[in-house]
Amino acid sequence: MSTAVDQSKRSLLRGKRSAVSFPVRPPWSQTEPQFIDLCSRCGDCLPNCETGILVKGDGGFPTVDFSRGECTFCQHCVSACKTGALSASITPPWQLKAQINPLCLTHQQVVCRSCADQCETRAIRFTPVSGEVAKPLITADLCTGCGACFDVCPTRAIQLTNTTSQGDSLHAGI
């Protein structure tokens, strides 16, 4: 059994009392407990990521860093994984969805559509508001959680959130 970093203790020490938060794992990852048990921390998935968003995280386990780019769902990380910690049979690849927080420039009446410009699936659209700057609206069903919107946001108003079936919230870019 692998030695994992106890995220609940780490959160407590950092003054966070909210629900246990896990790092964002590569797409097609097993559930967090299974991932920790199966991942050998070999790092083979890291150099195989075509956009370089996979990095070595706490305990040597791979995590996603959307400040480095987006996920293209190329499956190279899955092909490199020999332990089954990543499996192409898991669909969808993950449950990440973009959310826009109050830091968005549109809340200060500044026109910015950089997130929507990067969204291939058109999950982010801007809706007109009478007498104001158009506001972003995310259609969750269209959002793949690829992270293309994350790094282009000048105020870091984009969060990629994953609500798992266990009720844990995962946040990237907070």
Secondary structure, 3 states (H helix, E strand, C coil): CCCCCCHHHHHHHCCCCCCCCCCCCCCCECCHHHHHHHCCCCCCHHHHCCCCCEEECHHHCEEECHHHCCCCCCCHHHHHCCCCCECCCCCCCCCCEEEECCCCHHHHCCCCCHHHHHCCCCCEEEEEECCEEEEEEECCCCCCCCCHHHHHCCCCCEEEEEECCCCCEEEECC
